[in-house]
C-alpha cells in the first residue's frame, strides 16, 4: 500500500482548487492536488465557462455577419463545420489545462489523478486505474465543485436529453430544440444553438428570464430572446418527457393548457447540485446543510479543524472567481496569514446577447432590506461608441447611498458589460463616491464613459443626457 505524506492536500483542480494549491505552494507549503479528470481546470475550464464562451464567440461571427447587412456589408450564408468547431474549442481547453499543469510543476505542486475519498480526518484515499494510493495530510481543502441538476422525471437515459456538458459538445445542430430553464446557462447555450440554426424554444418556470437579476438589466436580454428564439415561454412548467422514436415528447403546462410537443434535443438547465456524495465526508467531522452544501466559517473551515471547503461545494453564488478568492482565504487561514472576515465584492456576468453584469447591492435588494438608496441611469442610446457597434440598447445603472454618495452597487447591460464591471468592483471595494467616478476622466469614445456619465447624471449634468439636477447634492 503506497502512502504519501503532505502538508496540504487539495481535492479538486478547478479554479478554486488549483488557485488554492498554487497559493499554498507560493507560501511554502508542500501540496498535493487531486483531480479525478484527466485534465485540471474543473467544470469551468473543461465543461463550463471556457468552452461556452468559445462557442458564443464563434457563433457571434454569424450573427455579426447577418447584422452587417444594414451597414451595407453583405456576406454569403455561413457553412458550419462542426468537427472543426469542436476541435478549435477543445484546443483552447487543452492549451489552458496544459498551462495549469505546467504551472503546478514549476511550483512543485504534485497532481494526482483519481477520485479522492476521505478515510478519516487526516487520510485521503485516491482511486485510479493504477489502483489505490493513500495521502496523509495536515490540512485538506475540499474543492470538488458542483454538477448540472437533472430531475428524475427527465432522466430517461436518452442522449437527446442533455445537460450543459453534452450541449457543449455540439454533436449536431438539431432542427427543434427545447431549453428548460431561463437562467444564464439556458440562455447562453440557447443563443449558441439558435445562432447555428436551431429553432429554440425556451421554457422558464418563473415570471422572468434571469430570475433575480435587476429587471432593468434583463429587459434588453428578453427582447433579444424574443427576436432570436422561436418562442420564450414564462411561467411554464415541464411536466413529463418521453422518448418518441428519434425525438423527445415533452408535456408542459402553459397558461392553464397542457401541451404535447416533439423536439429533436432538450437541454435541461435548471441549476446545479454539490458534488459532496461518496467522497467520505461521513468519516470526518464535516457537516452539511439541508441542501447538501458543506458548512464553513469565515475562514472556509469546516467543523473538522483539519478540513476546509471552498467554491460551489459550500453554496452561495456558484462562480469561478468566488471559488478562487475563497481558496486564498482558506490558505491564509492555514498558513496563519488570515486577518479577519473578508466581505469581498463578487461580480456576476451573464454572457447573453447583450451581456449582463452587476456587483454590490441591487435596487431590489435595497428595497427588500429597507435601505434608502438613490439610482442613477445612463442609456447607451446616448453613447457614441455603443452606436458604432449598433448596440444602443445598453444601460449603465448605479445604486448610491444618498447620505455619503458612496457607490453601493452597479449594473450594466450591453456589449462587453463583463469587461466593464471590474471598474465598478474596484470603486465599491475602495469606497468610491459617485463624484470620484464623475471626476475621473474616461477615454472617448469608449463604453467605459457610460460609467462616468452615469455618475455625472446623478449630479444632474451628464454631457450626453439631460437630467434634473439633484437639489440636495453638490456639483461634481
Number of C-alpha atoms within 10 A of each C-alpha: 6 8 12 12 16 15 15 26 31 30 30 27 29 25 26 31 33 29 23 31 32 24 19 26 19 13 13 12 19 19 27 25 24 28 26 19 16 10 19 28 28 25 21 16 21 23 18 15 15 19 24 25 17 19 22 20 13 17 19 17 13 17 12 10 16 16 14 13 11 10 8 8 10 12 11 7 9 11 8 13 8 14 13 10 17 17 11 16 20 17 13 16 21 17 10 18 19 15 14 20 18 13 14 20 12 11 18 17 23 17 20 20 21 22 19 27 18 21 19 15 22 17 22 25 20 23 17 14 7 9 10 15 17 19 22 20 22 16 22 30 27 29 32 29 30 21 17 17 15 17 10 7 11 18 14 13 9 14 11 20 26 21 22 19 17 14 22 21 18 16 11 13 18 20 14 19 25 27 25 24 25 25 19 20 25 27 25 20 23 28 25 26 25 22 20 20 14 22 21 27 21 26 24 24 19 16 12 19 27 24 15 13 19 20 15 17 23 20 17 20 23 19 14 15 24 15 11 16 19 16 15 21 20 18 14 22 19 20 14 13 20 17 16 12 8 12 18 21 18 20 17 17 16 16 10 7 8 13 12 13 12 19 22 19 25 28 23 24 23 20 15 14 17 20 17 19 9 11 18 17 20 14 13 18 14 21 15 16 10 6 9 16 20 25 19 20 11 14 23 25 24 23 17 15 14 19 27 29 31 31 29 25 24 27 19 10 13 16 18 20 16 21 26 20 19 26 32 23 24 26 28 18 18 23 13 9 12 15 10 10 10 12 8 13 16 16 21 20 21 19 24 24 21 23 22 29 25 29 21 22 20 22 25 13 13 16 11 9 8 9 12 13 19 17 19 20 24 27 19 22 17 18 24 17 19 21 13 10 9 15 15 18 20 28 25 30 25 29 25 24 18 14 11 11 19 19 30 26 24 28 30 31 32 25 23 19 24 19 13 22 25 16 14 25 22 12 20 21 15 11 15 17 18 28 19 18 22 23 13 11 10 16 9 11 13 12 23 20 24 28 28 22 28 26 30 28 25 28 23 22 20 19 11 17 18 10 17 11 16 13 9 9 13 10 14 15
